[in-house]
């Protein structure tokens, strides 16, 4: 079972996505979402849009 709980900011200004995975709370960086199967799919659409915008911005650098 994977449930999206929200986001948290790191001290450096990064974003951590907080999930409840099989009863344990996990904080996952955007770059590590693919390491946790099902986490990206559990995100709300608004967060997926923000991630897509971040990736597009990085491609333009």
Secondary structure in CASP SS format (residue, H / E / C, confidence):
PFRMAT SS
TARGET T0000
AUTHOR 0000-0000-0000
METHOD secondary structure of the structure
MODEL  1
X C 1.00
X E 1.00
X E 1.00
X E 1.00
X E 1.00
X E 1.00
X E 1.00
X E 1.00
X E 1.00
X C 1.00
X C 1.00
X C 1.00
X C 1.00
X C 1.00
X E 1.00
X E 1.00
X E 1.00
X E 1.00
X E 1.00
X E 1.00
X E 1.00
X C 1.00
X C 1.00
X E 1.00
X E 1.00
X E 1.00
X E 1.00
X E 1.00
X E 1.00
X H 1.00
X H 1.00
X H 1.00
X H 1.00
X H 1.00
X H 1.00
X C 1.00
X C 1.00
X C 1.00
X H 1.00
X H 1.00
X H 1.00
X H 1.00
X C 1.00
X C 1.00
X H 1.00
X H 1.00
X H 1.00
X H 1.00
X H 1.00
X H 1.00
X H 1.00
X H 1.00
X H 1.00
X H 1.00
X H 1.00
X H 1.00
X H 1.00
X H 1.00
X H 1.00
X C 1.00
X C 1.00
END
